[in-house]
Amino acid sequence: MIISDEEREKEILTNKLLLKIQDLTNEHQASLHIMFVLYPEHYKSFKDDKVYRYCFKNREFAYSNEAFDQKLNRVFENINNVFIINLGDFRLRNHDLLDGHLSREANKYVMKKLSEYIKEFDN
């Protein structure tokens, strides 16, 4: 997918920062683990994997669900321990209606998935 120079720079800087943190943790015989909670309705909003294109002021824009996967791959490139929790499997209300944070039920779901990841990682 095509991304702007500004967006590419943000992704590169984020990846470099994560790599630096990973290097520092490795130097101290520790490990870095990143947990990313994926909200399909926010990050993958199309019902199919089709690429949608439109032009605006002589510039072409392309959007697709795959573009978000590609973005995650670029940001987390060469990062060893990335755990992505997909809330697409979670069927209760994801967000607290008062403040927009994860609902109590969604937090329990995420923590259960995280504990399973830790158990698996420790084995």
N, C-alpha and C positions, 0 to 999 in steps of 0.2 A: 504494500500500500504506500501511497505517497503521503509524506508528512512534511510539515513546514520546517524550515531551518531552526526556528525557535523551539519547536517541539522536540526536534532531534537533539538539540543542545541540552534541553532539560533531561531527556532520557540518558544521554551520555554522562552528564554530571551526576545524576542519581546513581547510575551504575558504578561510576568511579568512586563515589562516596561509599557505596556498599562494599565494593572491593577493598577499599582502604580499611574499613571497619573489620572485614573478614580477615585481612592480613594482620591487623593488630590483635585480634582475638587468637589467631593461630600462633603468633609470636609468644603469647602468654599461655600456651597449651590449653586453650579454651576453644569453643566452637560457636559460631553464629548461626542462629536459626531464625528465619523470617516466616511469619505467618501472615498470609493475605486472605482476607475474607472476600469472596467473590459473590456479588449480588447480580445474578444474571439479568434481572429486570432493569438494572441500571447500566451495566457494562456490556451486555449482549442483548440489546433491546429489539433486534429484528427476529421475526419468527422463523426465518430461514437463513441459509448461509450465502445468499445471493449478494453480489456487490451492487450497491446503489450509487449512481453517479449523477452529479449535477454540475452545471457551470454557473459561475457568478463572477462578473467583472473580468471576463477572459481567463478565469482560473477554473480548473476542474477539481472537484472534490469527490472523493470516493469513500464510502462508508460500508462497513460490513462487520459481522461478529468476529470474523477471522482477524480483522485489523487489531482488535483488542488483544487477542492471543499473541499476535506478533509483537505488540507493544510490551506485554509482560515478558516475553522471551528476550527482548532487547534490554529491558531494565534489569532483569535478573540473570543476564548472561554471565557465566562463570561463577555464579554464587552457588555454593555447595548444597545448602540445606534450606530449600524453599518449600514451605507447606501451604498449599492453596486449599482453602475450605470453600466448597461450592454450596451456597445456600439454596441452590436450585432444588435440592432434595428435601429441603425443610418446608413443610406444608402449613405451618402455623404462621401467625403474623410475625414478620421479621423485625419491625421497628416499634419502639415505644411511641404511642400516638402523641404524647406530651412533648417530648424533646427530640425525637427522630433517631435516638440511639437504638442499638439492638434491644429488642424486647427481652424480658426475663427468660422466656422460653428459647429464644434464639441464642442468648448467651450460654444457656445450659447446653444447647446443641453444639455450639462452637467449642466449649470447654471439654465436652465429651470427645469430640473429634481430636482436639489437641492432646488430650490424655492418651488416646489411642496411638497418635503419632509418636508421642514420647516413649510409650511402652515399646512400640515397634523399633524406634531408633535405638533404644537401650539394648535391644536383643542382638 
